[in-house]
Amino acid sequence: MVLLNGLPICDEKKAEKLVKLLMKTSDAKKLNILNIEVNFEEKDGAKIGTGQAFLELSNDADARVCATTFNGHKLDKKTYFLSLYFPRL
């Protein structure tokens, strides 16, 4: 697992587009991400992203490469990612 911080705060609909962008980026960098789960919280009856997502990869080596690749990755002029690798126990 890789925890990705620094994502734009957005609603569910925009989060879907963000996940597609992350998948496209991972494909271009030849990362094999199995699943991306955006973290949401309830605000005024709507789900709003917290700026974090969990990326699931098939093995620890891929997760390390993914964390290194996304750490400091520039999404736009203001948005840089911070990624943390969590080994399987």
C-alpha positions as CSV (number, residue, x, y, z in Angstrom):
1,M,0.0,0.0,0.0
2,V,1.0,3.6,-0.7
3,L,-0.6,6.6,1.0
4,L,-0.7,9.5,-1.4
5,N,-1.2,12.9,0.2
6,G,-1.6,16.3,-1.4
7,L,-4.5,15.5,-3.7
8,P,-6.9,18.3,-4.6
9,I,-9.9,18.6,-2.2
10,C,-12.9,17.7,-4.4
11,D,-16.3,16.0,-4.5
12,E,-17.0,12.4,-5.6
13,K,-17.5,13.3,-9.3
14,K,-14.2,15.1,-9.6
15,A,-12.5,12.4,-7.5
16,E,-13.4,9.9,-10.3
17,K,-11.6,12.1,-12.8
18,L,-8.6,12.3,-10.4
19,V,-8.5,8.5,-10.1
20,K,-8.5,8.2,-13.9
21,L,-5.6,10.7,-14.1
22,L,-3.6,8.8,-11.4
23,M,-4.2,5.6,-13.3
24,K,-3.1,7.2,-16.6
25,T,0.1,8.5,-14.8
26,S,0.8,5.1,-13.3
27,D,0.4,3.4,-16.7
28,A,2.8,5.9,-18.3
29,K,5.3,5.1,-15.6
30,K,4.7,1.4,-15.9
31,L,3.3,1.0,-12.4
32,N,0.8,-1.8,-11.8
33,I,-1.7,-0.2,-9.5
34,L,-4.5,-2.6,-8.6
35,N,-6.8,-0.2,-6.8
36,I,-7.0,3.5,-5.8
37,E,-9.3,4.4,-2.9
38,V,-9.8,8.1,-2.3
39,N,-10.5,9.0,1.3
40,F,-13.7,11.0,1.8
41,E,-15.4,12.7,4.7
42,E,-19.0,13.9,5.1
43,K,-19.5,17.7,4.9
44,D,-23.0,19.2,4.8
45,G,-24.4,15.9,3.6
46,A,-21.9,15.6,0.7
47,K,-18.8,13.4,0.4
48,I,-15.7,15.5,0.1
49,G,-12.2,14.2,-0.5
50,T,-9.7,14.7,2.3
51,G,-6.7,15.1,-0.1
52,Q,-5.5,11.5,0.5
53,A,-5.8,8.2,-1.4
54,F,-4.6,4.7,-0.8
55,L,-2.9,3.0,-3.8
56,E,-2.9,-0.8,-3.7
57,L,-0.1,-2.6,-5.6
58,S,0.5,-6.3,-6.2
59,N,3.8,-6.6,-4.3
60,D,6.1,-4.6,-2.0
61,A,8.7,-3.9,-4.7
62,D,6.1,-2.3,-6.9
63,A,4.8,-0.3,-3.9
64,R,8.3,1.1,-3.2
65,V,8.7,2.1,-6.8
66,C,5.3,3.7,-6.8
67,A,6.0,5.7,-3.6
68,T,9.2,6.9,-5.0
69,T,7.7,7.8,-8.3
70,F,4.7,9.8,-6.9
71,N,6.7,11.5,-4.0
72,G,7.1,15.1,-5.2
73,H,5.2,14.5,-8.4
74,K,3.8,17.7,-9.7
75,L,0.1,17.6,-10.7
76,D,-0.3,21.3,-11.5
77,K,1.3,24.6,-10.6
78,K,0.2,24.3,-6.9
79,T,-0.1,20.6,-6.3
80,Y,2.7,18.3,-5.4
81,F,2.2,14.8,-4.0
82,L,3.7,13.3,-0.9
83,S,3.7,9.5,-0.9
84,L,4.4,7.1,2.0
85,Y,5.1,3.4,1.5
86,F,3.5,0.9,4.0
87,P,5.0,-2.6,3.8
88,R,2.8,-5.7,4.3
89,L,3.1,-7.2,7.7
